[in-house]
Structures are given as C-alpha cells and as structure tokens.
Amino acid sequence: MRRRLKIIGWLLALLVIVILLLLSPVAYVETFCHADPEPDTYRPLISEPEFRRQEANTYLTYPEWHIVYAYDGLAETLKTGDEYGFGYISSVKDFWVADCALTRIADRHGGADSQTRMMIATIGVSFTLEMGLKAAYEETVGRVFALWRGSEKTQQDIVARDMAIDYAAFLRQTPWYKYPFQPWIDRLWAAPMEEPLRGWERRLALGGEWRAKIAYAGMIAGAVAATGEAKLTIRSVVSGLPAATLSEIPDVAVISDRTDGVLIETPRYDRFTHILAEIVRAGGTIREIAGNDEIMVSLTMPSGAAQNDLPGEVITRLPRAGFDGDRLLLSVKMADLSLLLRDRQIADPGLEHIFDF
C-alpha cells in the first residue's frame, strides 16, 4: 500500500511539473512581453462599428497561422522524409517567440482583450502539448520503426504524407475542427500491408492520433456553436478601379461606390490575400481595411538573405520549420501595402500572407 501511494505521489508530481512547463511560456509572455499604447489619430473611412475591427487583431491572428505553417512544414518534410525529421520543439519555441513580439506590437496598437489573450494561450498550450507528444514518440519509437523499414515508404507512410499535405491546405481557409479525419483513418487501414512492423505501427499511432482529434474537434465545435463562429467576411475601401471592374473579381462584393473609394466585402483568411493581390495587379490601391490604416504581412525569404528596402516595421524573423528559409513578419502602413503587393508576388520566396483582422 505504501509503495502504491509513493507511485501515485510521483505521478502527481510529474503531472504538476508537466503543467508548469506548459504554462511557463504563457506566464513569460504575460509578464515580460507588453508595451505602452501609442496615440492613434487616424480617422477611419469605414465608420460603422459592426464592420470595423481592432487594429491589434492583425498581429494577434498570427499564432493560429503559426500552427498552419507548422503543418505546412510537416507536410513538406514527409514528401521526402519521415515524421522524426520535423523540428517539433523548434516550431513550439518559435510560436512563443513570435507571440512575445506580437503581443508587444499589439499593445502599441490598442492591445488585446482578455478573451483573445486566453484564446492564444489555450491554442499555444495545446500546440505545445501536441508537438511535445509527437516529438517524444516520433523521435524515439517512430524513428526505430522507420529505420527498420528502410528508405522505401510503406503504403501507410504514403497515406500519412498525403493526409498531411491535404490537412495543411485545408487549414489555410477552414478551422481545423471541421477537417474530415475519418476518411483518412479508413484509407490508412485499407492501405495494403507491405511491411508489417512499420505498417501496423503507423496504423496504430496515426489512427489513434486522428481519432483523438475527432473527439477533440467535436468538443471544439460544440463550444464554437455555443459562442458563435468568427465572422468570415471583411470590408475594405479600394481606389483606382471602378466598381464594375471590382465586381468582376471572384469573391468580391461591391457594397457602395463612394467619394473616397469603392467599399467592398470579401472572404477572410487565405483567399483575402489573393484577392488583394489581384486588385493591385488590376491597378487598384488598398486604402483601408476594416477601419484600419496598418496591417501585418508575412514574407518568405532564403535563410540569411538581407531584409533591406522593405516598407514598414520588421516585427520578427523566424526560421520556417520544414523549409530551408525564413519567415519575416512586417507591419505595413496601408499607404505602402499596394506598393508592396506590386513589388512582391505571392510566391515562395515572396509574399506569403496578409493577416486580416
């Protein structure tokens, strides 16, 4: 009995240590990563409160995108290698490095409300736990089975690779909890068993992970249904193009033609970046987005490349997990956004994303 209590005590102590480790980056950001607000004299063109967004939000949307980019990197790794080759821990580290820098600049632009900070902390802790568990498994047990298999991937490895590529693309426009994991579980088990040890290991490891995500996704979907989903459209003011031309661009809805420009409504997320680039290519100028005159963009560039002659303020530069290159987060005035879009094509390296509000 005494031995059993001792084991329970050690397990509880281990659990406390794990919880403290998971919460420590949150505590660091909340303690050391703040800045004083700066005066804002900008008078917005979009004055209706329901269509305006807090300027700080452009910086605070990045943590979710960091997770998207992590899965991009994992998918890229699996095209030629195995799961153990991905930098799980470095990806977690860069999440919190970015969160610290972005919290500071967000504070200067009005700051985040407590609900947003709680959301970022929650996804950060979840991401840290998930990547930590994957690293612990894939860099030990997973590595052994992959090395036993040899250089030629099993059919189960190919399913894992294809799922990672599809999942990364899905996340660019749609919340992760809406992803159809079950068909991939079915494909994983239907794939021919060519190398039994690695094949069964992948079936059990990935099948278990994807089933856990199905259960967690159901919980998240229920919570979102109770609180309401995020608004999926955003309004902008564009000059230099007539309303008729703008209305011909797919997914652009013209709301009104005004003296200060044309008011349009578009989808958010990845599609938003491509729409703005198309408007600029057609000769338009982005004057305002959701009542704001500043926005964050990300650029990709080769490792070690100079970052000279860029408009705006460099917030941070991060290595891209799974890729040979860096990601640059840049805060840009709306007056410079169209110039940046003309100079930098959506490409790799090049313009990666415009972070809406």
C-alpha positions in Angstrom: 0.0 0.0 0.0 2.8 2.4 0.9 4.6 1.6 -2.3 1.4 2.3 -4.3 0.9 5.7 -2.6 4.5 6.5 -3.3 4.0 5.8 -7.0 0.8 7.9 -7.1 2.7 10.7 -5.4 5.5 10.6 -8.0 2.9 10.5 -10.8 1.1 13.5 -9.4 4.4 15.4 -9.0 5.2 14.6 -12.6 1.8 15.9 -13.7 2.4 19.1 -11.8 5.8 19.6 -13.5 4.3 19.0 -16.9 1.5 21.5 -16.3 4.0 24.1 -15.0 6.2 23.6 -18.1 3.2 24.0 -20.4 2.1 27.2 -18.6 5.5 28.7 -18.2 5.7 30.4 -21.7 2.2 31.9 -21.1 3.4 33.3 -17.8 6.6 34.7 -19.5 4.6 36.4 -22.3 2.0 37.9 -19.9 4.8 39.2 -17.6 7.6 40.4 -20.0 6.0 40.9 -23.4 4.0 44.1 -23.1 4.4 47.7 -24.3 2.7 51.1 -23.8 -0.1 52.1 -26.2 0.7 54.7 -28.9 -1.6 57.6 -29.8 -3.8 56.9 -32.8 -5.0 59.9 -34.8 -6.3 58.0 -37.8 -9.9 58.7 -38.9 -11.4 55.6 -40.4 -13.3 55.6 -43.7 -15.4 52.7 -42.6 -17.2 54.2 -39.6 -19.9 51.5 -38.9 -18.9 49.7 -35.7 -20.1 46.3 -37.0 -17.6 46.4 -39.9 -14.6 47.8 -38.0 -12.0 45.5 -36.4 -9.4 46.3 -33.7 -6.1 47.1 -35.4 -4.3 44.9 -32.8 -6.1 41.9 -34.3 -3.9 41.8 -37.4 -0.9 40.8 -35.1 -2.9 38.5 -32.9 -4.1 36.3 -35.7 -0.6 35.0 -36.4 -0.4 32.4 -33.6 -3.2 30.4 -35.3 -1.3 30.8 -38.6 1.9 29.6 -37.0 0.2 26.3 -36.4 -1.0 26.2 -40.0 2.6 26.8 -41.1 3.9 24.1 -38.8 1.6 21.6 -40.6 2.9 23.0 -43.9 6.4 22.2 -42.7 5.4 18.7 -41.6 3.8 18.0 -45.0 7.0 19.3 -46.7 9.1 17.0 -44.5 7.0 14.0 -45.3 7.4 14.5 -49.1 11.0 13.2 -48.8 11.5 12.0 -45.2 9.7 10.8 -42.1 8.0 12.3 -39.1 11.1 12.2 -36.9 12.8 14.6 -39.3 10.5 17.5 -38.5 11.5 20.2 -35.9 8.7 19.8 -33.4 10.4 21.6 -30.5 11.8 24.4 -32.6 8.4 25.0 -34.0 7.0 25.3 -30.5 9.8 27.7 -29.5 9.2 29.9 -32.4 5.4 30.0 -31.6 6.2 31.6 -28.3 9.0 33.9 -29.6 6.5 35.2 -32.2 3.7 35.6 -29.6 6.0 37.7 -27.4 7.0 40.1 -30.2 3.4 40.3 -31.5 1.9 40.9 -28.0 4.3 43.9 -27.7 3.3 45.5 -31.0 -0.4 44.7 -30.5 -0.2 46.6 -27.2 1.1 49.6 -29.1 -1.9 49.4 -31.4 -4.6 49.1 -28.7 -3.9 45.7 -27.2 -5.9 42.5 -26.9 -8.9 41.9 -24.8 -8.8 39.1 -22.1 -10.8 36.7 -24.3 -8.3 37.0 -27.2 -5.3 36.5 -24.9 -7.0 33.5 -23.3 -7.6 32.0 -26.7 -4.0 32.5 -27.8 -2.8 31.0 -24.5 -5.1 28.0 -25.0 -4.0 27.2 -28.5 -0.4 27.8 -27.6 -0.5 25.3 -24.7 -2.5 22.8 -26.9 0.1 23.2 -29.7 3.0 22.8 -27.2 1.5 19.7 -25.8 0.7 18.2 -29.2 4.1 18.9 -30.7 5.8 17.7 -27.5 3.9 14.4 -27.6 4.6 13.9 -31.3 8.3 14.7 -30.7 8.5 12.2 -27.8 7.0 9.5 -29.9 8.3 10.1 -33.5 11.9 10.8 -32.5 12.1 7.6 -30.5 9.6 4.8 -31.3 8.6 6.2 -34.7 12.3 6.6 -35.7 13.1 3.0 -34.8 10.3 1.6 -36.9 11.1 4.0 -39.8 14.8 2.9 -39.7 13.7 -0.8 -39.6 11.5 -0.2 -42.7 14.4 1.3 -44.7 14.3 4.1 -47.3 11.2 2.9 -49.2 7.9 4.2 -47.7 5.1 1.8 -46.8 1.6 2.4 -48.1 0.7 3.6 -44.7 3.5 6.2 -44.8 2.2 7.4 -48.2 -1.3 7.8 -46.7 0.2 9.8 -43.8 2.1 12.0 -46.3 -1.0 12.7 -48.5 -3.1 13.4 -45.4 -0.5 15.9 -44.1 -0.5 17.7 -47.5 -4.3 17.8 -47.6 -4.6 18.9 -44.0 -2.1 21.8 -44.4 -4.0 23.1 -47.4 -7.4 22.7 -45.6 -6.2 24.8 -42.7 -5.5 27.8 -44.8 -9.2 28.6 -45.2 -11.1 26.4 -42.7 -10.9 25.8 -39.0 -9.1 22.5 -38.1 -12.0 21.0 -36.2 -14.0 20.8 -39.5 -11.5 18.6 -41.1 -12.8 15.1 -42.1 -10.3 12.8 -40.3 -12.4 9.6 -40.6 -11.9 9.1 -44.3 -8.2 9.2 -43.8 -8.4 6.6 -41.0 -10.3 4.4 -43.4 -7.6 4.9 -46.0 -4.9 4.2 -43.5 -6.4 0.8 -42.6 -7.4 0.0 -46.2 -3.8 0.5 -47.5 -2.0 -2.7 -48.3 0.3 -4.1 -45.6 3.7 -4.4 -47.4 5.9 -4.1 -44.3 4.1 -5.4 -41.3 6.1 -3.8 -38.5 6.0 -0.2 -39.9 2.6 -0.7 -41.4 1.0 -1.7 -38.1 2.9 0.9 -36.1 1.6 3.7 -38.5 -2.0 2.3 -38.3 -2.0 2.3 -34.5 0.0 5.6 -33.9 -1.7 7.7 -36.6 -5.1 6.1 -36.3 -5.0 6.8 -32.5 -3.9 10.4 -33.1 -6.6 11.1 -35.7 -9.3 9.5 -33.6 -8.3 11.7 -30.6 -8.5 14.7 -32.9 -12.1 13.7 -33.9 -13.1 13.6 -30.3 -11.4 16.9 -29.5 -12.9 18.5 -32.7 -16.3 17.6 -31.5 -15.7 19.4 -28.2 -14.4 22.5 -30.0 -17.3 22.5 -32.5 -19.7 22.4 -29.6 -18.0 25.3 -27.8 -18.0 27.3 -31.1 -21.7 26.6 -31.6 -22.4 28.0 -28.2 -20.4 31.2 -28.6 -20.7 31.8 -32.3 -18.3 31.4 -35.2 -15.9 34.2 -36.2 -17.2 36.5 -39.0 -15.9 35.1 -42.3 -16.0 38.3 -44.4 -14.3 41.7 -44.1 -14.8 45.1 -45.7 -12.2 47.3 -47.4 -12.0 50.6 -49.3 -10.3 50.5 -52.7 -9.5 53.3 -55.1 -8.2 53.4 -58.7 -10.7 50.9 -60.1 -14.3 51.3 -61.0 -16.9 49.3 -59.1 -17.8 47.4 -62.2 -14.2 46.1 -62.6 -14.0 45.1 -58.9 -17.3 43.3 -59.1 -15.9 41.0 -61.8 -13.2 39.7 -59.4 -14.3 36.4 -58.0 -15.5 36.6 -54.3 -15.6 40.4 -54.3 -19.0 42.0 -53.5 -19.3 45.7 -54.1 -21.2 47.4 -51.3 -21.2 51.0 -52.4 -19.3 53.5 -54.7 -18.2 56.4 -52.5 -16.2 59.6 -53.0 -13.3 58.1 -51.0 -13.3 54.8 -53.0 -15.3 51.7 -53.5 -16.4 49.8 -50.5 -16.1 46.0 -51.0 -16.7 42.9 -49.0 -14.6 39.8 -49.4 -13.8 36.5 -47.7 -11.1 36.5 -45.0 -8.1 34.2 -44.5 -6.0 32.9 -47.4 -8.5 34.0 -50.0 -8.2 37.6 -48.8 -4.5 37.7 -49.6 -5.1 36.5 -53.2 -8.0 39.0 -53.7 -5.9 42.0 -52.6 -3.1 40.9 -54.9 -5.5 40.6 -57.8 -6.9 44.1 -57.1 -3.5 45.6 -57.1 -2.5 43.8 -60.3 -5.5 45.3 -61.9 -4.4 48.8 -61.0 -6.3 49.3 -57.7 -5.0 50.7 -54.4 -6.0 49.4 -51.0 -6.9 52.5 -48.9 -8.3 50.9 -45.8 -9.3 47.5 -44.3 -11.9 47.2 -41.6 -11.3 50.8 -40.4 -7.5 50.4 -40.1 -4.5 52.1 -41.7 -1.9 49.4 -40.8 -1.7 45.7 -41.3 0.7 42.8 -40.9 2.1 40.7 -43.8 4.5 37.8 -43.9 7.3 37.4 -46.5 9.3 34.2 -47.1 13.0 34.5 -48.0 16.1 32.4 -48.2 18.0 31.8 -44.9 20.5 34.6 -44.4 19.0 36.8 -47.1 19.1 40.6 -46.5 15.9 42.3 -45.5 16.8 45.7 -46.9 14.4 48.2 -48.6 11.3 46.9 -47.0 8.4 49.3 -46.1 7.1 49.3 -42.6 8.5 47.7 -39.4 10.1 44.3 -39.1 8.4 42.6 -36.1 10.4 39.4 -36.1 12.2 36.9 -38.3 11.7 33.2 -37.8 13.0 30.0 -39.4 10.4 28.1 -41.4 10.0 24.7 -39.9 10.3 22.0 -42.6 11.6 24.5 -45.2 15.0 26.0 -46.0 14.2 29.6 -45.4 12.9 32.3 -43.1 9.6 34.0 -42.5 9.5 37.8 -41.9 6.6 39.4 -40.1 6.2 43.0 -41.3 3.9 45.8 -40.0 2.9 47.9 -43.0 1.0 51.2 -43.4 -1.9 50.9 -45.7 -0.3 53.5 -48.0 2.6 51.1 -48.5 0.6 47.9 -48.9 -0.3 48.3 -52.6 3.4 49.2 -53.3 4.5 46.0 -51.5 2.0 43.9 -53.4 3.3 45.3 -56.7 6.9 44.6 -55.8 6.4 41.2 -54.2 4.4 38.5 -55.9 2.6 35.7 -54.0 5.4 33.1 -54.2 8.0 31.2 -52.3 10.2 33.2 -51.7 7.9 36.3 -51.8 4.7 37.5 -50.3 3.1 34.7 -48.2 0.1 36.2 -46.4 -1.8 39.3 -45.4 -3.2 38.9 -41.9 -6.7 40.3 -41.7 -8.4 41.4 -38.6 
